[in-house]
């Protein structure tokens, strides 16, 4: 992966990430009048917020617009739950989604990467997202759940609608969110119905897949109900693939923008995992996490009333000079790298090992297949809506074979 057009204008993702330091310097805890919420932007305070679910609740249902189809999804979405409900549901899920299960996927992920790259074997230019970054995690999750291969495309179609962000501006308000929820509600309804049917089929005829293991999982004599499983399976589909898709695109783009990165990784392939961690720090796919202030608290010298909306800014925290040496330098040898991209505390992303595994295998195979992978024109990049996710929707690349 080689750098091109180093004198080109700043890219959208760079422009956004470069604002984070300025935002933090303007005040690490501050109230945004225009959005009616509090912003937290330094590493120590963001970590403290995420580690205190009793004060800073993940249940935003009282603050967000309501929509019937999303209420079904919410039943199993433990990302939006607080203790003790969160502990029980996460414990059930963890029984089925173990490190052993994730590591056991490595051969299949490698085979899928090889198959997807075979499909562009005769092309000197292709869209990295369409060819690899998008289909790879979708297929992995679909197979993990026991979804038939001829129905994998459904997952791609749903995810495309859910994460398009076409109805949202850069700083959406509640009216924008309400319109967005109404627009994607039919897709959520279709997804919920499909998942419920799939779960019931597996309950009747268990197989060797994650859905069947979820059905069998038990904590304190309690098992997941079908409606709860709908929410979790939908969460796995949504959160489990978009992070990897964004990570792969962001990695190739960031490597291309930093001369010498590709050569360093080829000279020492053992650096690839730390390079992935640096991409995660540099461009977190989800740069912000919302929390509801559950009880009055003083934070950064400010009194936050109960019921306030708070945004913990992971992107700004990841560039905090109080925690990271030379935070505005992209350094694939950075160690340690305690970024907050996958969260912190009880809500640390349970899918992080899978995202990391997929990224390592995919980027390694890209380097093995091609002598170089370059972005020939930054003007041809199509971005995701940064109000939803930081990543690229289309990333045309030019490759040179050995």
C-alpha positions in Angstrom: 0.0 0.0 0.0 1.7 3.2 -1.2 1.1 6.8 -0.6 -0.2 9.0 -3.4 -1.1 12.6 -3.9 0.5 13.8 -0.7 -0.1 17.4 -1.7 -3.8 16.8 -2.2 -6.5 18.6 -0.1 -7.3 17.4 3.3 -9.6 14.4 3.3 -13.0 14.5 4.9 -12.0 12.0 7.6 -8.8 14.0 8.3 -10.8 17.2 8.5 -13.2 15.7 11.0 -10.5 14.2 13.2 -8.3 17.3 13.2 -11.2 19.2 14.8 -11.1 16.9 17.8 -8.0 18.5 19.3 -9.5 22.0 18.9 -12.7 20.8 20.4 -10.9 19.4 23.4 -8.8 22.6 23.9 -12.0 24.6 24.0 -13.1 22.7 27.2 -13.0 19.1 28.1 -16.5 19.2 29.6 -18.9 21.7 28.1 -22.5 22.2 27.3 -23.6 22.4 23.6 -26.5 24.8 23.5 -27.4 24.0 19.9 -27.8 20.3 20.6 -28.9 20.5 24.2 -26.3 18.1 25.5 -23.0 17.8 27.3 -19.7 17.0 25.6 -16.9 15.1 27.3 -13.6 15.2 25.3 -10.6 14.2 27.4 -9.4 10.6 28.0 -9.6 10.5 31.8 -13.1 11.8 32.0 -14.4 9.8 29.1 -13.0 6.6 30.7 -14.5 7.6 34.0 -17.9 8.1 32.4 -17.8 4.8 30.6 -16.8 3.0 33.8 -19.7 4.3 35.9 -23.0 2.9 34.5 -24.9 3.8 37.6 -24.3 7.5 37.1 -24.1 7.5 33.3 -26.8 5.2 31.9 -26.6 3.5 28.5 -30.4 3.3 28.4 -31.4 6.3 26.2 -34.9 5.2 25.5 -36.4 8.1 27.6 -34.4 10.6 25.5 -34.8 9.1 22.1 -37.8 9.2 19.7 -40.0 6.1 20.0 -40.7 3.8 17.2 -42.5 0.4 17.6 -40.2 -1.7 15.4 -37.2 -0.4 17.3 -38.7 -1.4 20.6 -38.5 -5.1 19.4 -34.9 -4.6 18.6 -34.2 -2.9 22.0 -35.3 -6.0 24.0 -32.1 -7.8 23.2 -29.8 -4.8 22.6 -27.7 -5.1 25.8 -25.5 -2.2 24.5 -28.4 0.0 25.6 -29.0 -1.7 29.0 -27.7 -1.0 32.5 -27.0 -3.5 35.3 -28.4 -5.9 36.4 -30.2 -6.6 33.1 -27.1 -6.0 31.1 -25.0 -8.5 33.2 -27.4 -11.3 32.7 -27.9 -10.8 29.0 -24.2 -10.3 28.3 -23.4 -13.4 30.3 -25.8 -15.4 28.2 -24.3 -14.1 25.0 -20.8 -14.6 26.2 -21.4 -18.4 26.6 -22.1 -18.7 22.9 -19.7 -16.1 21.5 -16.5 -17.3 23.2 -12.8 -16.6 22.3 -12.6 -20.2 21.1 -15.5 -19.7 18.7 -13.9 -16.5 17.3 -10.5 -18.1 16.9 -12.1 -21.1 15.2 -13.3 -18.8 12.5 -9.8 -17.9 11.3 -9.5 -20.6 8.5 -12.9 -19.7 7.2 -12.2 -15.9 7.2 -8.9 -16.6 5.3 -10.8 -18.7 2.7 -13.4 -16.0 2.3 -10.8 -13.3 1.8 -9.1 -15.5 -0.8 -12.4 -16.1 -2.6 -13.3 -12.4 -2.6 -9.9 -11.4 -3.9 -10.0 -14.1 -6.6 -13.1 -12.3 -8.0 -10.9 -9.3 -8.8 -7.8 -11.2 -9.8 -7.9 -9.9 -13.3 -8.5 -6.3 -12.4 -5.9 -3.6 -11.8 -8.5 -1.3 -10.3 -11.4 -2.2 -8.1 -13.5 -0.8 -5.2 -12.0 -2.2 -2.0 -15.2 -1.8 -0.1 -17.4 -3.6 -2.6 -14.8 -6.3 -3.2 -13.7 -7.1 0.3 -14.4 -4.7 3.2 -18.2 -4.9 2.9 -19.0 -8.5 2.0 -16.3 -10.2 4.2 -17.8 -9.4 7.7 -21.4 -9.8 6.4 -20.7 -13.3 5.2 -18.8 -14.3 8.3 -21.7 -13.2 10.6 -24.3 -14.8 8.4 -22.5 -18.1 8.4 -21.9 -17.8 12.2 -25.6 -17.4 12.7 -26.4 -20.3 10.4 -28.1 -18.2 7.7 -28.2 -20.0 4.3 -25.6 -18.7 1.8 -28.2 -17.7 -0.7 -29.7 -15.2 1.8 -26.5 -13.4 2.8 -27.4 -10.6 0.4 -30.3 -9.7 2.6 -27.9 -8.7 5.4 -26.0 -6.5 3.0 -29.2 -4.8 1.9 -30.4 -4.2 5.5 -27.1 -2.8 6.6 -26.9 -0.5 3.7 -30.3 1.1 4.7 -29.6 1.1 8.4 -26.2 2.9 8.1 -26.7 5.2 5.1 -27.5 8.1 7.3 -29.1 9.8 4.3 -31.8 11.5 6.5 -29.2 13.0 8.9 -27.1 16.1 8.8 -23.7 16.5 10.6 -25.3 17.4 13.9 -28.8 15.8 13.9 -31.5 16.9 16.4 -34.4 14.9 17.6 -36.6 15.8 14.7 -33.9 14.5 12.3 -33.7 11.3 14.3 -37.5 10.8 14.3 -37.5 11.2 10.5 -34.6 8.8 10.1 -36.3 6.2 12.3 -39.5 6.4 10.3 -37.6 6.0 7.1 -35.8 2.9 8.1 -38.6 1.3 10.1 -39.8 -0.9 7.3 -36.3 -2.4 7.0 -36.1 -3.0 10.7 -39.5 -4.6 10.6 -38.4 -7.0 7.8 -35.2 -7.8 9.7 -37.0 -8.5 12.9 -39.5 -10.8 11.2 -36.7 -12.7 9.4 -34.6 -13.1 12.6 -37.6 -14.3 14.6 -38.4 -16.9 12.0 -34.8 -18.0 11.9 -34.6 -18.3 15.6 -37.8 -20.4 15.8 -36.5 -22.7 13.1 -33.3 -23.2 15.0 -35.2 -23.8 18.2 -37.1 -26.6 16.4 -34.0 -28.0 14.7 -30.8 -27.0 16.5 -27.5 -26.9 14.5 -23.9 -26.1 15.0 -24.2 -22.4 14.8 -24.3 -19.3 17.1 -28.1 -19.1 17.0 -28.4 -22.6 18.3 -25.8 -21.9 21.1 -27.7 -18.8 22.1 -30.9 -20.8 22.4 -29.1 -23.3 24.7 -27.2 -20.7 26.8 -28.4 -20.4 30.4 -27.5 -18.2 33.4 -29.1 -18.5 36.8 -31.7 -20.8 35.3 -32.7 -18.1 32.8 -32.5 -18.5 29.0 -32.9 -15.9 26.2 -36.5 -15.4 25.0 -37.1 -15.3 21.2 -37.7 -11.6 21.2 -34.5 -10.9 23.2 -32.6 -13.0 20.7 -34.0 -11.0 17.8 -32.5 -7.9 19.3 -29.1 -9.5 20.0 -28.9 -11.2 16.6 -29.8 -7.9 14.9 -27.1 -6.1 17.1 -24.5 -8.7 16.0 -25.5 -8.2 12.4 -25.3 -4.4 12.6 -22.5 -3.7 15.0 -20.6 -6.8 14.1 -20.0 -6.0 10.5 -19.9 -2.2 10.1 -16.9 -1.8 12.4 -14.8 -4.3 10.3 -16.0 -2.7 7.1 -15.0 0.8 8.3 -11.7 -0.5 9.9 -10.5 -2.1 6.6 -11.4 1.0 4.5 -9.9 3.3 7.1 -6.7 1.2 7.3 -6.0 1.1 3.5 -6.8 4.9 3.2 -4.6 5.8 6.3 -1.7 3.6 5.1 -1.9 5.3 1.7 -1.8 8.8 3.3 1.3 8.0 5.4 4.5 7.4 3.4 6.6 4.4 4.6 3.8 2.6 6.4 3.3 -0.1 3.8 7.1 -0.7 3.6 7.4 -0.9 7.4 4.5 -3.5 7.6 6.0 -5.6 4.8 9.4 -5.5 6.4 8.0 -6.6 9.7 4.6 -8.4 9.3 4.5 -8.7 13.1 3.6 -5.0 13.2 0.2 -5.5 11.6 -1.8 -6.0 14.8 -0.3 -2.8 16.3 -1.0 -1.0 13.0 -4.6 -2.0 13.2 -4.8 -0.7 16.8 -3.4 2.6 15.6 -6.0 2.8 12.9 -8.6 2.2 15.5 -7.2 5.0 17.6 -6.8 7.3 14.7 -10.2 6.9 13.1 -12.7 5.2 15.5 -15.7 4.1 13.4 -18.0 5.2 16.1 -16.3 8.3 17.5 -19.0 9.2 20.1 -21.0 7.3 22.7 -24.2 8.6 24.2 -25.1 8.4 27.9 -28.0 9.6 30.0 -27.1 11.2 33.3 -29.0 9.1 35.8 -28.4 11.1 38.9 -27.0 14.7 39.5 -23.3 14.8 39.3 -20.5 17.3 39.2 -18.2 16.7 36.2 -15.2 18.9 35.3 -16.5 21.6 37.5 -20.0 21.6 36.0 -23.2 20.5 37.6 -25.0 18.0 35.3 -28.7 17.5 36.3 -30.3 14.0 36.1 -31.9 13.3 32.7 -29.2 15.2 30.8 -27.8 13.8 27.6 -24.1 13.4 27.5 -21.7 12.5 24.7 -18.5 10.7 25.5 -16.2 11.6 22.6 -13.9 8.6 21.9 -12.2 10.3 19.0 -11.1 13.3 21.0 -10.1 11.1 24.0 -7.9 9.0 21.6 -6.0 12.2 20.7 -5.5 13.4 24.2 -1.8 14.4 24.8 -2.3 13.6 28.5 -2.6 9.9 27.6 -0.8 9.5 24.3 2.6 10.6 23.3 2.5 12.7 20.1 -1.2 11.9 19.7 -1.5 13.6 16.3 1.2 11.4 14.8 0.1 8.1 13.1 2.6 5.5 14.5 2.1 1.8 13.7 4.7 1.0 16.4 2.8 2.7 19.1 2.9 0.7 22.4 1.0 0.7 24.6 -2.1 1.9 22.8 -5.0 2.0 25.2 -7.5 3.6 22.8 -11.1 3.8 23.8 -12.5 2.9 20.3 -14.1 -0.4 21.6 -15.4 1.3 24.7 -14.4 0.8 28.3 -16.0 -0.9 31.3 -19.0 -3.2 31.2 -19.9 -2.2 27.7 -16.5 -3.0 26.1 -17.3 -4.3 22.7 -17.7 -8.1 22.8 -17.2 -8.2 19.0 -13.7 -6.6 19.2 -11.8 -9.9 18.9 -13.7 -10.8 15.7 -13.1 -7.4 14.1 -9.4 -7.5 14.9 -9.1 -11.1 13.5 -10.9 -10.2 10.3 -8.8 -7.1 9.9 -5.5 -8.9 10.4 -6.3 -11.6 8.0 -7.7 -9.3 5.3 -4.9 -6.8 5.4 -2.3 -9.6 5.4 -3.8 -11.2 2.3 -3.9 -7.9 0.6 -0.2 -7.5 1.1 0.5 -11.1 0.0 -1.6 -10.7 -3.1 -0.4 -7.3 -4.2 3.0 -5.6 -4.3 1.2 -2.3 -3.8 -2.4 -1.1 -3.1 -2.8 2.6 -3.8 -5.6 5.1 -3.8 -5.2 6.7 -7.3 -7.7 9.5 -6.7 -8.9 10.9 -3.4 -11.6 12.7 -5.3 -13.3 9.4 -6.2 -13.7 8.3 -2.5 -17.4 8.2 -1.3 -17.7 8.6 2.4 -20.2 7.4 4.9 -22.3 10.0 6.7 -19.9 11.0 9.6 -22.9 11.6 11.8 -23.5 7.8 11.7 -20.0 6.3 11.2 -16.5 7.4 10.2 -15.6 5.4 7.2 -15.8 5.1 3.4 -18.7 3.8 1.4 -16.5 3.4 -1.8 -12.8 3.3 -2.0 -11.4 2.7 -5.5 -7.8 1.3 -5.4 -5.1 0.5 -7.9 -3.1 -2.6 -7.4 0.2 -4.0 -8.7 0.8 -7.7 -8.6 4.2 -9.4 -7.8 
